[in-house]
Amino acid sequence: MTRRLPIIHSITEHDAGPYRMERLDLEFGNGERRRFERLHGRGHGAVAVVPLIDDDTVLLVREYAAGVHRYELGLVKGRIDAGETPLQAADRELKEEAGYGAHRLEVLRSLTLAPTYMSHLTWLVLARDLYPERLPGDEPEELEVVPWKLDALHELTLREDFSEGRSIAALFLAREYLQRHAGR
């Protein structure tokens, strides 16, 4: 069933820290009126990088996660800076967080975090043909790099210190992509 998008009668904005909060006055196709809120990031999006050190092994990083006050395993991630493409941001973040660059970078798709109330996009990037190179980053301490076999993702998802949704989704999407495009 294809539905017509609601009519936006007005939008009001206010600051919400690193975000801009918008309140929308909406009218749906059935005549119902509602107010919705959404958050817009002030940046240019983010990247989540799936770096493959070989055909079967991804590199994860362990870093402090303030939201849950523990060290968390996950993918290399970061903001896309002004003027950067997702591929450029992925290569930079990979060098800053894991100490590797990539000769082959490929955007697999974008992911949303909470599309019902956030506009934020994270670009999922597959990084292959890695080589050692480190750039200074903004992390307060060097991140631990942890190799993980793709065929053991089921074990990784059961770990208490691996809970970030983007990392979980990205690894399964990347594994599926690699299985469908084997030999390329």
CORNOR-V765324 format. One record per pair of residues at least 12 apart in sequence whose C-alpha atoms are under 10 Angstrom apart, sorted by the first residue. I is the first residue (numbers start at 1). J is the second residue. D is the distance in whole Angstrom. If there is no record, write none. Layout:
i=I j=J d=D
i=I j=J d=D
//
This chain:
i=3 j=28 d=10
i=3 j=29 d=8
i=4 j=28 d=8
i=4 j=29 d=7
i=5 j=26 d=10
i=5 j=27 d=9
i=5 j=28 d=7
i=5 j=29 d=8
i=6 j=25 d=10
i=6 j=26 d=6
i=6 j=27 d=5
i=6 j=28 d=4
i=6 j=29 d=6
i=6 j=30 d=9
i=6 j=31 d=9
i=6 j=32 d=10
i=6 j=33 d=9
i=6 j=34 d=10
i=7 j=24 d=10
i=7 j=25 d=8
i=7 j=26 d=6
i=7 j=27 d=5
i=7 j=28 d=7
i=7 j=29 d=8
i=7 j=31 d=10
i=7 j=33 d=9
i=8 j=24 d=7
i=8 j=25 d=6
i=8 j=26 d=5
i=8 j=27 d=7
i=8 j=28 d=9
i=8 j=33 d=10
i=8 j=35 d=10
i=9 j=24 d=7
i=9 j=25 d=5
i=9 j=26 d=6
i=9 j=27 d=7
i=9 j=33 d=10
i=10 j=22 d=10
i=10 j=23 d=8
i=10 j=24 d=6
i=10 j=25 d=5
i=10 j=26 d=8
i=10 j=35 d=10
i=11 j=23 d=6
i=11 j=24 d=5
i=11 j=25 d=6
i=11 j=26 d=9
i=11 j=35 d=10
i=11 j=36 d=10
i=11 j=37 d=9
i=12 j=24 d=7
i=12 j=25 d=9
i=12 j=37 d=10
i=13 j=37 d=10
i=13 j=38 d=10
i=13 j=39 d=10
i=15 j=39 d=10
i=15 j=40 d=10
i=16 j=39 d=8
i=16 j=40 d=9
i=16 j=41 d=10
i=17 j=41 d=10
i=17 j=42 d=9
i=18 j=39 d=10
i=18 j=40 d=9
i=18 j=41 d=7
i=18 j=42 d=6
i=18 j=43 d=9
i=19 j=38 d=10
i=19 j=39 d=6
i=19 j=40 d=5
i=19 j=41 d=5
i=19 j=42 d=6
i=19 j=43 d=9
i=19 j=118 d=10
i=19 j=120 d=10
i=20 j=38 d=8
i=20 j=39 d=6
i=20 j=40 d=5
i=20 j=41 d=6
i=20 j=42 d=7
i=21 j=37 d=7
i=21 j=38 d=6
i=21 j=39 d=5
i=21 j=40 d=6
i=21 j=41 d=9
i=21 j=117 d=10
i=21 j=118 d=9
i=22 j=36 d=8
i=22 j=37 d=6
i=22 j=38 d=5
i=22 j=39 d=6
i=22 j=40 d=8
i=22 j=117 d=10
i=23 j=35 d=7
i=23 j=36 d=6
i=23 j=37 d=5
i=23 j=38 d=7
i=23 j=39 d=9
i=24 j=36 d=5
i=24 j=37 d=6
i=24 j=38 d=8
i=25 j=37 d=9
i=36 j=116 d=9
i=36 j=117 d=8
i=37 j=116 d=9
i=37 j=117 d=6
i=37 j=118 d=9
i=38 j=114 d=10
i=38 j=115 d=9
i=38 j=116 d=8
i=38 j=117 d=4
i=38 j=118 d=5
i=38 j=119 d=7
i=39 j=114 d=10
i=39 j=115 d=10
i=39 j=116 d=10
i=39 j=117 d=6
i=39 j=118 d=5
i=39 j=119 d=6
i=39 j=120 d=8
i=40 j=117 d=9
i=40 j=118 d=6
i=40 j=119 d=5
i=40 j=120 d=7
i=41 j=118 d=8
i=41 j=119 d=7
i=41 j=120 d=6
i=41 j=121 d=9
i=42 j=120 d=9
i=43 j=79 d=7
i=43 j=80 d=7
i=43 j=81 d=7
i=43 j=82 d=8
i=43 j=120 d=9
i=44 j=79 d=7
i=44 j=80 d=5
i=44 j=81 d=6
i=44 j=82 d=7
i=44 j=83 d=9
i=44 j=84 d=9
i=44 j=85 d=9
i=44 j=86 d=9
i=44 j=120 d=9
i=44 j=121 d=9
i=44 j=122 d=10
i=45 j=78 d=9
i=45 j=79 d=6
i=45 j=80 d=6
i=45 j=81 d=8
i=45 j=82 d=10
i=45 j=85 d=10
i=45 j=86 d=8
i=45 j=110 d=10
i=45 j=119 d=9
i=45 j=120 d=6
i=45 j=121 d=5
i=45 j=122 d=6
i=45 j=123 d=8
i=46 j=77 d=7
i=46 j=78 d=5
i=46 j=79 d=4
i=46 j=80 d=5
i=46 j=81 d=9
i=46 j=86 d=8
i=46 j=89 d=8
i=46 j=90 d=9
i=46 j=110 d=9
i=46 j=111 d=10
i=46 j=120 d=8
i=46 j=121 d=6
i=46 j=122 d=5
i=46 j=123 d=6
i=46 j=124 d=9
i=47 j=75 d=10
i=47 j=76 d=8
i=47 j=77 d=5
i=47 j=78 d=6
i=47 j=79 d=6
i=47 j=80 d=7
i=47 j=85 d=10
i=47 j=86 d=6
i=47 j=87 d=8
i=47 j=88 d=10
i=47 j=89 d=7
i=47 j=90 d=6
i=47 j=91 d=10
i=47 j=93 d=8
i=47 j=107 d=9
i=47 j=110 d=9
i=47 j=111 d=9
i=47 j=121 d=8
i=47 j=122 d=5
i=47 j=123 d=5
i=47 j=124 d=6
i=47 j=125 d=7
i=47 j=166 d=10
i=48 j=74 d=9
i=48 j=75 d=6
i=48 j=76 d=6
i=48 j=77 d=4
i=48 j=78 d=7
i=48 j=79 d=9
i=48 j=86 d=9
i=48 j=89 d=10
i=48 j=90 d=7
i=48 j=93 d=9
i=48 j=94 d=10
i=48 j=107 d=10
i=48 j=110 d=9
i=48 j=111 d=9
i=48 j=122 d=7
i=48 j=123 d=6
i=48 j=124 d=5
i=48 j=125 d=6
i=48 j=126 d=9
i=48 j=166 d=7
i=48 j=167 d=7
i=48 j=170 d=8
i=48 j=171 d=10
i=49 j=74 d=10
i=49 j=75 d=6
i=49 j=76 d=5
i=49 j=77 d=6
i=49 j=78 d=9
i=49 j=86 d=10
i=49 j=87 d=9
i=49 j=89 d=10
i=49 j=90 d=6
i=49 j=91 d=8
i=49 j=93 d=8
i=49 j=94 d=7
i=49 j=105 d=9
i=49 j=106 d=10
i=49 j=107 d=9
i=49 j=122 d=10
i=49 j=123 d=8
i=49 j=124 d=6
i=49 j=125 d=5
i=49 j=126 d=6
i=49 j=127 d=7
i=49 j=167 d=9
i=49 j=170 d=8
i=49 j=171 d=9
i=49 j=174 d=10
i=50 j=74 d=10
i=50 j=75 d=6
i=50 j=76 d=7
i=50 j=77 d=9
i=50 j=90 d=9
i=50 j=94 d=9
i=50 j=105 d=10
i=50 j=106 d=10
i=50 j=124 d=8
i=50 j=125 d=6
i=50 j=126 d=5
i=50 j=127 d=6
i=50 j=128 d=9
i=50 j=167 d=9
i=50 j=170 d=7
i=50 j=171 d=7
i=50 j=173 d=10
i=50 j=174 d=7
i=50 j=175 d=10
i=51 j=75 d=8
i=51 j=76 d=8
i=51 j=90 d=10
i=51 j=91 d=10
i=51 j=94 d=8
i=51 j=98 d=9
i=51 j=100 d=9
i=51 j=101 d=9
i=51 j=102 d=8
i=51 j=104 d=10
i=51 j=105 d=9
i=51 j=125 d=8
i=51 j=126 d=6
i=51 j=127 d=5
i=51 j=128 d=6
i=51 j=129 d=9
i=51 j=130 d=8
i=51 j=147 d=10
i=52 j=102 d=9
i=52 j=126 d=8
i=52 j=127 d=6
i=52 j=128 d=5
i=52 j=129 d=8
i=52 j=130 d=7
i=52 j=147 d=9
i=52 j=148 d=10
i=52 j=149 d=10
i=52 j=150 d=9
i=53 j=100 d=9
i=53 j=102 d=10
i=53 j=127 d=9
i=53 j=128 d=7
i=53 j=129 d=7
i=53 j=130 d=6
i=53 j=131 d=9
i=53 j=147 d=8
i=53 j=148 d=10
i=54 j=128 d=8
i=54 j=129 d=8
i=54 j=130 d=8
i=54 j=147 d=10
i=54 j=149 d=10
i=55 j=128 d=8
i=55 j=129 d=10
i=55 j=149 d=9
i=55 j=150 d=9
i=55 j=178 d=9
i=55 j=182 d=9
i=55 j=183 d=10
i=56 j=147 d=10
i=56 j=148 d=8
i=56 j=149 d=6
i=56 j=150 d=6
i=56 j=151 d=7
i=56 j=152 d=10
i=56 j=175 d=9
i=56 j=178 d=10
i=57 j=146 d=10
i=57 j=147 d=6
i=57 j=148 d=5
i=57 j=149 d=4
i=57 j=150 d=6
i=57 j=151 d=9
i=57 j=152 d=10
i=58 j=75 d=9
i=58 j=126 d=10
i=58 j=127 d=9
i=58 j=128 d=10
i=58 j=146 d=8
i=58 j=147 d=6
i=58 j=148 d=5
i=58 j=149 d=6
i=58 j=150 d=7
i=58 j=171 d=9
i=58 j=175 d=10
i=59 j=74 d=9
i=59 j=75 d=7
i=59 j=76 d=8
i=59 j=94 d=10
i=59 j=98 d=8
i=59 j=100 d=10
i=59 j=144 d=10
i=59 j=145 d=6
i=59 j=146 d=6
i=59 j=147 d=5
i=59 j=148 d=6
i=59 j=149 d=9
i=59 j=150 d=10
i=60 j=72 d=10
i=60 j=73 d=6
i=60 j=74 d=5
i=60 j=75 d=5
i=60 j=76 d=7
i=60 j=97 d=10
i=60 j=98 d=8
i=60 j=143 d=10
i=60 j=144 d=8
i=60 j=145 d=6
i=60 j=146 d=5
i=60 j=147 d=6
i=60 j=148 d=7
i=60 j=167 d=9
i=61 j=73 d=6
i=61 j=74 d=6
i=61 j=75 d=6
i=61 j=76 d=6
i=61 j=77 d=9
i=61 j=97 d=7
i=61 j=98 d=7
i=61 j=142 d=10
i=61 j=143 d=6
i=61 j=144 d=6
i=61 j=145 d=5
i=61 j=146 d=6
i=61 j=147 d=9
i=62 j=74 d=6
i=62 j=75 d=9
i=62 j=76 d=9
i=62 j=97 d=10
i=62 j=98 d=10
i=62 j=142 d=9
i=62 j=143 d=6
i=62 j=144 d=5
i=62 j=145 d=7
i=62 j=146 d=7
i=62 j=161 d=9
i=62 j=162 d=9
i=63 j=75 d=10
i=63 j=76 d=10
i=63 j=97 d=9
i=63 j=139 d=9
i=63 j=140 d=10
i=63 j=141 d=8
i=63 j=142 d=8
i=63 j=143 d=6
i=63 j=144 d=7
i=63 j=145 d=9
i=64 j=139 d=9
i=64 j=140 d=9
i=64 j=141 d=9
i=64 j=143 d=9
i=65 j=161 d=10
i=65 j=164 d=10
i=68 j=161 d=10
i=70 j=161 d=8
i=71 j=161 d=7
i=71 j=162 d=9
i=72 j=159 d=10
i=72 j=160 d=9
i=72 j=161 d=5
i=72 j=162 d=6
i=72 j=163 d=8
i=72 j=164 d=8
i=73 j=144 d=9
i=73 j=145 d=9
i=73 j=146 d=8
i=73 j=156 d=9
i=73 j=159 d=9
i=73 j=160 d=9
i=73 j=161 d=6
i=73 j=162 d=5
i=73 j=163 d=8
i=73 j=164 d=8
i=73 j=167 d=9
i=74 j=145 d=10
i=74 j=146 d=9
i=74 j=156 d=10
i=74 j=161 d=9
i=74 j=162 d=6
i=74 j=163 d=8
i=74 j=164 d=7
i=74 j=165 d=9
i=74 j=166 d=9
i=74 j=167 d=6
i=74 j=168 d=8
i=74 j=171 d=10
i=75 j=94 d=9
i=75 j=97 d=10
i=75 j=98 d=10
i=75 j=145 d=10
i=75 j=146 d=10
i=75 j=162 d=10
i=75 j=164 d=9
i=75 j=166 d=8
i=75 j=167 d=6
i=75 j=168 d=9
i=75 j=170 d=9
i=75 j=171 d=9
i=76 j=90 d=8
i=76 j=91 d=10
i=76 j=93 d=7
i=76 j=94 d=6
i=76 j=95 d=9
i=76 j=96 d=9
i=76 j=97 d=6
i=76 j=98 d=7
i=76 j=143 d=10
i=76 j=145 d=10
i=76 j=167 d=9
i=77 j=89 d=9
i=77 j=90 d=8
i=77 j=93 d=7
i=77 j=94 d=8
i=77 j=97 d=8
i=77 j=122 d=9
i=77 j=123 d=10
i=77 j=124 d=9
i=77 j=125 d=10
i=77 j=166 d=9
i=77 j=167 d=9
i=78 j=90 d=8
i=78 j=92 d=9
i=78 j=93 d=6
i=78 j=94 d=9
i=78 j=96 d=10
i=78 j=97 d=9
i=78 j=122 d=9
i=79 j=93 d=8
i=79 j=122 d=9
i=80 j=92 d=10
i=80 j=93 d=9
i=80 j=122 d=9
i=80 j=123 d=9
i=86 j=105 d=10
i=86 j=106 d=9
i=86 j=107 d=8
i=86 j=110 d=10
i=86 j=122 d=9
i=86 j=123 d=7
i=86 j=124 d=9
i=86 j=125 d=8
i=87 j=104 d=10
i=87 j=105 d=6
i=87 j=106 d=7
i=87 j=107 d=7
i=87 j=123 d=9
i=87 j=124 d=10
i=87 j=125 d=7
i=87 j=126 d=9
i=87 j=127 d=9
i=88 j=105 d=9
i=89 j=123 d=10
i=89 j=125 d=10
i=90 j=102 d=9
i=90 j=105 d=8
i=90 j=106 d=10
i=90 j=107 d=9
i=90 j=123 d=9
i=90 j=124 d=9
i=90 j=125 d=7
i=90 j=126 d=9
i=90 j=127 d=8
i=91 j=103 d=9
i=91 j=104 d=10
i=91 j=105 d=8
i=91 j=125 d=9
i=91 j=127 d=8
i=92 j=133 d=10
i=92 j=134 d=9
i=92 j=135 d=8
i=92 j=136 d=10
i=92 j=137 d=9
i=93 j=134 d=10
i=93 j=135 d=9
i=93 j=136 d=10
i=93 j=137 d=8
i=93 j=138 d=10
i=94 j=127 d=9
i=94 j=130 d=10
i=94 j=133 d=9
i=94 j=134 d=8
i=94 j=135 d=9
i=94 j=137 d=10
i=95 j=131 d=9
i=95 j=132 d=8
i=95 j=133 d=6
i=95 j=134 d=5
i=95 j=135 d=5
i=95 j=136 d=8
i=95 j=137 d=8
i=96 j=133 d=9
i=96 j=134 d=6
i=96 j=135 d=5
i=96 j=136 d=6
i=96 j=137 d=5
i=96 j=138 d=8
i=96 j=139 d=9
i=96 j=142 d=9
i=96 j=143 d=9
i=97 j=134 d=8
i=97 j=135 d=8
i=97 j=136 d=9
i=97 j=137 d=7
i=97 j=138 d=9
i=97 j=139 d=8
i=97 j=141 d=10
i=97 j=142 d=7
i=97 j=143 d=6
i=97 j=144 d=9
i=97 j=145 d=8
i=98 j=132 d=9
i=98 j=133 d=9
i=98 j=134 d=8
i=98 j=135 d=9
i=98 j=142 d=9
i=98 j=143 d=7
i=98 j=144 d=8
i=98 j=145 d=6
i=98 j=146 d=9
i=99 j=130 d=10
i=99 j=131 d=9
i=99 j=132 d=6
i=99 j=133 d=5
i=99 j=134 d=4
i=99 j=135 d=7
i=99 j=136 d=9
i=99 j=142 d=10
i=99 j=143 d=9
i=99 j=145 d=9
i=100 j=127 d=10
i=100 j=129 d=10
i=100 j=130 d=6
i=100 j=131 d=5
i=100 j=132 d=4
i=100 j=133 d=5
i=100 j=134 d=6
i=100 j=135 d=9
i=101 j=127 d=8
i=101 j=128 d=9
i=101 j=129 d=8
i=101 j=130 d=6
i=101 j=131 d=5
i=101 j=132 d=6
i=101 j=133 d=6
i=101 j=134 d=8
i=101 j=135 d=9
i=102 j=126 d=9
i=102 j=127 d=6
i=102 j=128 d=6
i=102 j=129 d=6
i=102 j=130 d=4
i=102 j=131 d=6
i=102 j=132 d=9
i=102 j=133 d=9
i=103 j=127 d=8
i=103 j=128 d=7
i=103 j=129 d=5
i=103 j=130 d=6
i=103 j=131 d=8
i=104 j=126 d=8
i=104 j=127 d=6
i=104 j=128 d=5
i=104 j=129 d=6
i=104 j=130 d=8
i=105 j=125 d=7
i=105 j=126 d=6
i=105 j=127 d=5
i=105 j=128 d=6
i=105 j=129 d=9
i=105 j=130 d=10
i=106 j=124 d=8
i=106 j=125 d=5
i=106 j=126 d=5
i=106 j=127 d=7
i=106 j=128 d=9
i=107 j=123 d=7
i=107 j=124 d=6
i=107 j=125 d=4
i=107 j=126 d=6
i=107 j=127 d=9
i=108 j=123 d=8
i=108 j=124 d=6
i=108 j=125 d=6
i=108 j=126 d=7
i=108 j=170 d=9
i=108 j=173 d=8
i=108 j=174 d=8
i=108 j=177 d=8
i=109 j=121 d=10
i=109 j=122 d=9
i=109 j=123 d=6
i=109 j=124 d=6
i=109 j=125 d=8
i=109 j=126 d=10
i=109 j=170 d=9
i=109 j=173 d=9
i=109 j=174 d=10
i=110 j=122 d=5
i=110 j=123 d=4
i=110 j=124 d=6
i=110 j=125 d=9
i=110 j=170 d=10
i=111 j=123 d=6
i=111 j=124 d=7
i=111 j=166 d=8
i=111 j=169 d=9
i=111 j=170 d=9
i=112 j=166 d=9
i=113 j=165 d=8
i=113 j=166 d=8
i=122 j=166 d=8
i=123 j=166 d=10
i=123 j=170 d=10
i=124 j=166 d=9
i=124 j=167 d=9
i=124 j=169 d=10
i=124 j=170 d=7
i=124 j=171 d=9
i=124 j=173 d=9
i=124 j=174 d=9
i=125 j=170 d=9
i=125 j=174 d=9
i=126 j=170 d=9
i=126 j=171 d=10
i=126 j=174 d=7
i=126 j=177 d=10
i=126 j=178 d=10
i=150 j=171 d=8
i=150 j=172 d=9
i=150 j=174 d=9
i=150 j=175 d=7
i=151 j=175 d=9
i=153 j=168 d=9
i=153 j=171 d=8
i=153 j=172 d=8
i=153 j=175 d=9
i=154 j=172 d=10
i=156 j=168 d=9
//
